[in-house]
Amino acid sequence: MGVRRQAEPESTAESAGALLRDGAAWLEGAGLPRARQDAEWLLAGLLGLPRWRLHLDPDRPVTAVVAKRFHELVQRRLRHEPVQYLLGWEEFRGLRLRITPTVLIPRPE
């Protein structure tokens, strides 16, 4: 029997701050009105963090896998796909609702 090797940790590609700057710039260049906010929601969702945590540690290393997924989500957002569909959820009146393209996105009003 061969010796089983443990999987090596994923290498870090970029920092959270660098990803946010790039993502926000792409979205802003496409004329999306909430470009920075959208980029923050997407990255925070991928990292499983609240948005405000991204501001506390912009040098937080991000794995290559997360960076690639973030770029994919930004590309979908550039095609005007709603952030809620990209994240798969929306907060509404204290509840986190699962959102898919088959449901309407709840609005505060």
N, CA, C and O of each residue as an XYZ file, in Angstrom:
436
protein
N       0.831     -1.186      0.000
C       0.000      0.000      0.000
C       0.869      1.240      0.000
O       1.900      1.291      0.670
N       0.442      2.243     -0.760
C       1.167      3.500     -0.823
C       0.831      4.403      0.354
O      -0.193      4.229      1.015
N       1.677      5.338      0.597
C       1.434      6.312      1.654
C       0.471      7.360      1.132
O       0.650      7.911      0.046
N      -0.540      7.620      1.917
C      -1.532      8.607      1.535
C      -1.068      9.995      1.931
O      -0.723     10.238      3.087
N      -1.059     10.902      0.972
C      -0.649     12.275      1.257
C      -1.871     13.123      1.546
O      -2.920     12.971      0.922
N      -1.712     14.012      2.500
C      -2.788     14.947      2.777
C      -2.827     15.997      1.683
O      -1.796     16.361      1.118
N      -4.014     16.473      1.393
C      -4.142     17.545      0.409
C      -3.458     18.788      0.947
O      -3.595     19.141      2.118
N      -2.724     19.436      0.070
C      -2.055     20.662      0.477
C      -3.068     21.798      0.525
O      -4.014     21.817     -0.262
N      -2.879     22.750      1.444
C      -3.799     23.884      1.493
C      -3.748     24.665      0.186
O      -2.718     24.720     -0.487
N      -4.886     25.267     -0.155
C      -4.953     26.046     -1.377
C      -4.047     27.259     -1.249
O      -3.986     27.890     -0.194
N      -3.359     27.575     -2.306
C      -2.490     28.744     -2.253
C      -3.341     30.012     -2.297
O      -4.446     30.013     -2.841
N      -2.820     31.073     -1.728
C      -3.552     32.331     -1.734
C      -3.256     33.065     -3.022
O      -2.115     33.094     -3.483
N      -4.273     33.652     -3.595
C      -4.119     34.335     -4.863
C      -3.993     35.838     -4.662
O      -3.108     36.475     -5.233
N      -4.855     36.384     -3.873
C      -4.931     37.822     -3.728
C      -5.431     38.153     -2.336
O      -5.754     37.269     -1.542
N      -5.487     39.435     -2.060
C      -6.086     39.876     -0.801
C      -7.542     40.240     -1.061
O      -7.942     40.494     -2.197
N      -8.319     40.261      0.003
C      -9.725     40.639     -0.113
C      -9.851     42.064     -0.645
O     -10.718     42.346     -1.471
N      -8.988     42.961     -0.173
C      -9.035     44.348     -0.623
C      -8.776     44.494     -2.112
O      -9.440     45.279     -2.790
N      -7.807     43.733     -2.625
C      -7.489     43.795     -4.056
C      -8.650     43.264     -4.890
O      -8.992     43.837     -5.924
N      -9.251     42.173     -4.439
C     -10.407     41.633     -5.157
C     -11.554     42.630     -5.172
O     -12.205     42.822     -6.199
N     -11.802     43.268     -4.022
C     -12.891     44.241     -3.954
C     -12.643     45.423     -4.885
O     -13.558     45.872     -5.575
N     -11.415     45.926     -4.906
C     -11.097     47.053     -5.788
C     -11.347     46.682     -7.251
O     -11.966     47.440     -7.997
N     -10.859     45.505     -7.647
C     -11.035     45.070     -9.036
C     -12.511     44.859     -9.368
O     -13.008     45.342    -10.386
N     -13.196     44.136     -8.499
C     -14.606     43.847     -8.743
C     -15.444     45.106     -8.818
O     -16.287     45.245     -9.705
N     -15.217     46.032     -7.885
C     -15.974     47.284     -7.885
C     -15.667     48.096     -9.141
O     -16.568     48.706     -9.718
N     -14.404     48.111     -9.569
C     -14.034     48.861    -10.774
C     -14.723     48.290    -12.011
O     -15.218     49.045    -12.849
N     -14.758     46.965    -12.131
C     -15.437     46.343    -13.279
C     -16.920     46.681    -13.283
O     -17.482     47.036    -14.319
N     -17.555     46.566    -12.108
C     -18.988     46.832    -12.018
C     -19.292     48.306    -12.257
O     -20.278     48.647    -12.911
N     -18.438     49.177    -11.723
C     -18.616     50.609    -11.938
C     -18.448     50.959    -13.408
O     -19.198     51.775    -13.945
N     -17.472     50.348    -14.057
C     -17.243     50.576    -15.482
C     -18.427     50.157    -16.339
O     -18.625     50.680    -17.435
N     -19.211     49.218    -15.840
C     -20.397     48.757    -16.564
C     -21.619     49.614    -16.242
O     -22.708     49.384    -16.768
N     -21.421     50.615    -15.361
C     -22.517     51.525    -15.046
C     -23.466     51.035    -13.974
O     -24.560     51.579    -13.826
N     -23.074     50.018    -13.221
C     -23.950     49.545    -12.146
C     -23.880     50.532    -10.982
O     -22.788     50.872    -10.527
N     -25.025     50.992    -10.498
C     -25.041     52.077     -9.518
C     -24.464     51.735     -8.143
O     -23.932     52.623     -7.478
N     -24.547     50.503     -7.703
C     -24.046     50.118     -6.378
C     -22.869     49.158     -6.527
O     -22.835     48.101     -5.897
N     -21.920     49.531     -7.354
C     -20.814     48.649     -7.717
C     -20.028     48.169     -6.496
O     -19.826     46.965     -6.336
N     -19.588     49.074     -5.643
C     -18.774     48.695     -4.475
C     -19.588     47.815     -3.537
O     -19.092     46.796     -3.057
N     -20.822     48.198     -3.274
C     -21.685     47.413     -2.388
C     -21.922     46.011     -2.946
O     -21.873     45.029     -2.204
N     -22.176     45.919     -4.238
C     -22.383     44.610     -4.858
C     -21.135     43.736     -4.721
O     -21.234     42.556     -4.384
N     -19.958     44.319     -4.984
C     -18.704     43.564     -4.863
C     -18.505     43.090     -3.421
O     -18.074     41.960     -3.191
N     -18.816     43.948     -2.457
C     -18.683     43.569     -1.052
C     -19.614     42.417     -0.696
O     -19.201     41.462     -0.038
N     -20.876     42.504     -1.130
C     -21.831     41.426     -0.845
C     -21.354     40.105     -1.430
O     -21.432     39.068     -0.771
N     -20.867     40.137     -2.648
C     -20.434     38.902     -3.305
C     -19.239     38.274     -2.593
O     -19.233     37.071     -2.334
N     -18.233     39.078     -2.278
C     -17.046     38.525     -1.615
C     -17.360     38.084     -0.190
O     -16.916     37.022      0.246
N     -18.117     38.889      0.528
C     -18.486     38.514      1.897
C     -19.285     37.215      1.890
O     -19.082     36.358      2.750
N     -20.188     37.063      0.929
C     -20.970     35.832      0.829
C     -20.088     34.617      0.571
O     -20.306     33.553      1.150
N     -19.107     34.773     -0.287
C     -18.201     33.660     -0.576
C     -17.335     33.302      0.632
O     -17.029     32.131      0.857
N     -16.946     34.307      1.402
C     -16.095     34.070      2.568
C     -16.891     33.721      3.822
O     -16.311     33.345      4.841
N     -18.228     33.845      3.752
C     -19.068     33.551      4.904
C     -18.912     34.578      6.014
O     -18.977     34.245      7.198
N     -18.705     35.830      5.620
C     -18.497     36.918      6.578
C     -19.552     37.995      6.394
O     -20.138     38.111      5.317
N     -19.804     38.793      7.441
C     -20.609     39.997      7.220
C     -19.774     41.013      6.433
O     -18.546     41.002      6.514
N     -20.427     41.874      5.684
C     -19.719     42.837      4.835
C     -18.734     43.691      5.611
O     -17.635     43.958      5.126
N     -19.103     44.120      6.799
C     -18.248     45.032      7.559
C     -16.904     44.413      7.914
O     -15.930     45.137      8.120
N     -16.832     43.077      7.991
C     -15.560     42.422      8.320
C     -14.518     42.606      7.216
O     -13.319     42.574      7.492
N     -14.956     42.796      5.984
C     -14.019     43.014      4.884
C     -13.231     44.311      5.070
O     -12.079     44.411      4.646
N     -13.858     45.302      5.706
C     -13.203     46.592      5.926
C     -12.162     46.516      7.040
O     -11.211     47.297      7.057
N     -12.338     45.586      7.961
C     -11.405     45.465      9.081
C     -10.095     44.798      8.678
O      -9.052     45.057      9.279
N     -10.148     43.952      7.676
C      -8.953     43.207      7.290
C      -8.835     43.125      5.768
O      -9.023     42.052      5.194
N      -8.523     44.256      5.101
C      -8.443     44.218      3.639
C      -7.279     43.374      3.125
O      -7.266     42.985      1.958
N      -6.303     43.088      3.989
C      -5.168     42.260      3.576
C      -5.425     40.768      3.785
O      -4.530     39.943      3.595
N      -6.642     40.434      4.173
C      -7.011     39.029      4.391
C      -6.704     38.239      3.120
O      -7.185     38.588      2.042
N      -5.906     37.177      3.241
C      -5.614     36.383      2.041
C      -6.856     35.628      1.567
O      -7.662     35.157      2.370
N      -6.986     35.529      0.271
C      -8.118     34.836     -0.343
C      -7.550     33.726     -1.216
O      -6.631     33.955     -2.002
N      -8.091     32.537     -1.077
C      -7.595     31.409     -1.857
C      -7.872     31.608     -3.343
O      -8.750     32.380     -3.728
N      -7.126     30.917     -4.148
C      -7.309     30.993     -5.598
C      -8.704     30.520     -5.995
O      -9.294     31.042     -6.941
N      -9.222     29.545     -5.284
C     -10.567     29.030     -5.595
C     -11.622     30.095     -5.333
O     -12.522     30.292     -6.150
N     -11.518     30.783     -4.197
C     -12.479     31.838     -3.868
C     -12.327     33.002     -4.850
O     -13.326     33.565     -5.295
N     -11.102     33.364     -5.188
C     -10.876     34.449     -6.142
C     -11.503     34.118     -7.494
O     -12.127     34.976     -8.119
N     -11.340     32.890     -7.939
C     -11.923     32.468     -9.222
C     -13.448     32.530     -9.167
O     -14.090     33.002    -10.105
N     -14.016     32.056     -8.076
C     -15.481     32.084     -7.919
C     -15.994     33.531     -7.865
O     -17.042     33.844     -8.428
N     -15.249     34.402     -7.185
C     -15.624     35.813     -7.118
C     -15.642     36.413     -8.522
O     -16.583     37.121     -8.882
N     -14.614     36.138     -9.310
C     -14.561     36.659    -10.681
C     -15.750     36.147    -11.500
O     -16.312     36.886    -12.308
N     -16.127     34.901    -11.294
C     -17.288     34.342    -12.001
C     -18.573     35.076    -11.610
O     -19.401     35.391    -12.465
N     -18.730     35.344    -10.305
C     -19.932     36.045     -9.843
C     -19.965     37.477    -10.361
O     -21.028     37.977    -10.730
N     -18.821     38.135    -10.392
C     -18.762     39.504    -10.923
C     -19.150     39.495    -12.401
O     -19.875     40.381    -12.853
N     -18.678     38.510    -13.150
C     -19.045     38.415    -14.562
C     -20.553     38.253    -14.727
O     -21.149     38.845    -15.626
N     -21.169     37.453    -13.862
C     -22.628     37.290    -13.922
C     -23.326     38.599    -13.549
O     -24.342     38.955    -14.147
N     -22.785     39.313    -12.563
C     -23.376     40.595    -12.160
C     -23.238     41.615    -13.285
O     -24.118     42.456    -13.467
N     -22.147     41.552    -14.041
C     -21.972     42.446    -15.192
C     -23.079     42.248    -16.224
O     -23.395     43.158    -16.991
N     -23.657     41.063    -16.235
C     -24.785     40.770    -17.135
C     -26.120     41.126    -16.466
O     -27.189     40.728    -16.928
N     -26.027     41.894    -15.357
C     -27.185     42.423    -14.630
C     -28.005     41.357    -13.920
O     -29.198     41.547    -13.682
N     -27.387     40.255    -13.585
C     -28.065     39.241    -12.777
C     -28.137     39.779    -11.345
O     -27.125     40.247    -10.822
N     -29.300     39.726    -10.702
C     -29.433     40.289     -9.352
C     -28.490     39.621     -8.339
O     -28.257     38.413     -8.379
N     -27.969     40.434     -7.451
C     -27.055     39.943     -6.412
C     -27.717     38.841     -5.590
O     -27.057     37.880     -5.196
N     -29.010     38.974     -5.332
C     -29.714     37.970     -4.535
C     -29.694     36.601     -5.206
O     -29.591     35.583     -4.522
N     -29.790     36.562     -6.522
C     -29.706     35.289     -7.229
C     -28.289     34.733     -7.154
O     -28.092     33.523     -7.050
N     -27.314     35.617     -7.206
C     -25.918     35.179     -7.144
C     -25.580     34.631     -5.760
O     -24.867     33.635     -5.642
N     -26.090     35.281     -4.715
C     -25.837     34.828     -3.346
C     -26.711     33.634     -2.965
O     -26.297     32.764     -2.199
N     -27.918     33.611     -3.510
C     -28.852     32.534     -3.177
C     -29.719     32.824     -1.964
O     -30.428     31.942     -1.479
N     -29.664     34.070     -1.466
C     -30.485     34.439     -0.317
C     -30.705     35.947     -0.268
O     -30.027     36.715     -0.952
N     -31.673     36.352      0.559
C     -31.951     37.765      0.822
C     -32.513     37.864      2.233
O     -33.351     37.059      2.639
N     -32.044     38.854      2.967
C     -32.602     39.124      4.293
C     -33.902     39.889      4.109
O     -33.965     40.852      3.345
N     -34.940     39.455      4.817
C     -36.232     40.130      4.729
C     -36.923     40.028      6.071
O     -37.295     38.941      6.511
N     -37.093     41.179      6.723
C     -37.785     41.256      8.020
C     -37.229     40.263      9.037
O     -37.977     39.582      9.738
N     -35.906     40.197      9.098
C     -35.248     39.343     10.076
C     -35.113     37.882      9.671
O     -34.598     37.071     10.441
N     -35.565     37.543      8.485
C     -35.462     36.169      8.003
C     -34.498     36.118      6.831
O     -34.444     37.044      6.023
N     -33.748     35.051      6.740
C     -32.900     34.837      5.565
C     -33.669     33.880      4.654
O     -33.840     32.700      4.959
N     -34.121     34.423      3.536
C     -34.913     33.650      2.594
C     -34.042     33.130      1.464
O     -33.173     33.838      0.955
N     -34.283     31.899      1.081
C     -33.563     31.323     -0.051
C     -34.154     31.897     -1.328
O     -35.372     31.927     -1.506
N     -33.284     32.350     -2.208
C     -33.718     32.997     -3.445
C     -33.159     32.232     -4.637
O     -31.967     31.933     -4.703
N     -34.036     31.925     -5.564
C     -33.645     31.319     -6.836
C     -34.332     32.116     -7.947
O     -35.227     32.914     -7.666
N     -33.935     31.915     -9.183
C     -34.589     32.637    -10.272
C     -36.089     32.327    -10.405
O     -36.791     33.009    -11.152
N     -36.580     31.321     -9.700
C     -38.002     30.980     -9.799
C     -38.871     31.725     -8.780
O     -40.090     31.554     -8.759
N     -38.236     32.558     -7.930
C     -39.019     33.325     -6.944
C     -38.756     34.816     -7.117
O     -37.733     35.227     -7.665
N     -39.698     35.609     -6.639
C     -39.522     37.058     -6.665
C     -38.621     37.460     -5.517
O     -38.678     36.865     -4.441
N     -37.792     38.459     -5.736
C     -36.898     38.972     -4.710
C     -37.700     39.898     -3.797
O     -38.289     40.866     -4.279
N     -37.738     39.623     -2.472
C     -38.492     40.496     -1.580
C     -37.868     41.902     -1.525
O     -36.648     42.068     -1.553
N     -38.742     42.885     -1.446
C     -38.300     44.278     -1.334
C     -38.852     44.852     -0.041
O     -39.918     44.442      0.417
N     -38.135     45.799      0.549
C     -38.562     46.326      1.847
C     -39.943     46.974      1.850
O     -40.661     46.907      2.848
N     -40.311     47.593      0.750
C     -41.619     48.247      0.730
C     -42.706     47.223      0.548
O     -43.885     47.575      0.505
